[in-house]
Amino acid sequence: MTEYERALAAKVARVEGLFRDLEHPTIEVFGSPPEHYRMRAEFRFWHDGDDGYYAMYEKGEGRPELYRVDQLPAASRRINALMVALREAILREPALRRRLFQVEFLTTLSGEALITLIYHRPLDDAWEAAARALEVELDAAIIGRSRGQRIVLSRDYVTERLEIGGRALSWRQPEGAFSQPNGAINREMLAWADDVAAALGGRDLLELYCGNGNFTMALAGRFRRVLATEVSKASIAAARHNLEANAITNVDVARMASEEVAAALAGVREFRRLAGIDLGALELDAVLVDPPRAGLDPATLELVGRFPAIFYISCNPETLRANVGALAATHEIARFALFDQFPGVHHVECGLLLVRRGGA
């Protein structure tokens, strides 16, 4: 057994221990590539006389230590190649190097790349000219940032392209907005969710925390209608673009918090953000939630408990266990998956399908 396999087995054992008092099917385990799995990375850029290099802080007890990074095995091969070429360009071009503070990379499995260069100085025409030449040299989009400035030279996003359930789909991932860090595992998560939805045969789906439409896009074809909600403006804009780019017409997107969705569905309040969406015509028999690490708040937990089927995607097994425990009287676990989204650290992603007991 390799070191990675032992680490993955320990994660599985940990999750099984958390759920040992709840009846559940065998956990479906999806392992990650042990290297080159991260589609994004960020570094400090450290200046040392005539030299300059990427640096990261070592986490642990006491004061974090800064250390040099020439290659990052966890990052995608595209990021590692760009790290070398970009550093060489920065060191030879003063307009790119002067007071450069941070470098951020965003890439896709399909090979696109976006680099954000962050400075402690205003960016001028000399910087822009050098950065435009760099875009051509690296075949990557470049964004420059400094206090009060954001210069987008060509585009401020990458586009991921995946085949899910026999359908070719694309996702725009904007700079600064959340996207799944592990591209290979995200593909496994979407395929798993698609398989679950295909067997479920639901009518209409409510999705909370939809982000840029990561799951929305993959599952829309399995439902008659989808109502997808999110609070982030950037993510909502990306989700709407993605739906249009993929000619998906059965999804309504609304910028709403989960508690607002609960109030709207209960008829307690009307929201202008739902104008044009006929809530009464929706036959919502499934809900998908992908909450932050804190899990579902009590009001949202009460809302999802009304649904016959619950897709729960979680990046925190502890809060997942607490939420599932609160639903255990009415729902049982029908599918249980573990996705090793974060190799090398203790974090793990889980996917559950909960169905109402007795099929009622």
HELIX and SHEET records of a PDB file:
HELIX    1   1 GLU A    3  LEU A   18  1                                  16    
HELIX    2   2 ARG A   77  ARG A   92  1                                  16    
HELIX    3   3 PRO A   94  ARG A   97  1                                   4    
HELIX    4   4 ASP A  125  LEU A  138  1                                  14    
HELIX    5   5 GLY A  183  LEU A  200  1                                  18    
HELIX    6   6 ASN A  214  LEU A  219  1                                   6    
HELIX    7   7 ALA A  220  ARG A  222  5                                   3    
HELIX    8   8 LYS A  233  ALA A  245  1                                  13    
HELIX    9   9 SER A  258  LEU A  265  1                                   8    
HELIX   10  10 ARG A  272  LEU A  274  5                                   3    
HELIX   11  11 LEU A  279  ALA A  281  5                                   3    
HELIX   12  12 PRO A  298  VAL A  304  1                                   7    
HELIX   13  13 PRO A  317  LEU A  327  1                                  11    
HELIX   14  14 ARG A  357  GLY A  359  5                                   3    
SHEET    1   A 8 GLU A  28  PHE A  30  0                                        
SHEET    2   A 8 HIS A 331  PHE A 339  1                                        
SHEET    3   A 8 GLU A 349  ARG A 356 -1                                        
SHEET    4   A 8 ALA A 309  SER A 314 -1                                        
SHEET    5   A 8 LEU A 284  VAL A 289  1                                        
SHEET    6   A 8 ASP A 204  LEU A 208  1                                        
SHEET    7   A 8 ARG A 225  GLU A 230  1                                        
SHEET    8   A 8 VAL A 251  ARG A 255  1                                        
SHEET    1   B 7 GLU A  65  VAL A  69  0                                        
SHEET    2   B 7 ASP A  51  GLU A  58 -1                                        
SHEET    3   B 7 ARG A  40  ASP A  48 -1                                        
SHEET    4   B 7 LEU A 100  THR A 107 -1                                        
SHEET    5   B 7 ALA A 113  TYR A 119 -1                                        
SHEET    6   B 7 ALA A 141  SER A 146  1                                        
SHEET    7   B 7 GLN A 149  VAL A 152 -1                                        
SHEET    1   C 2 TYR A 157  ILE A 164  0                                        
SHEET    2   C 2 ARG A 167  PRO A 174 -1                                        
END                                                                             
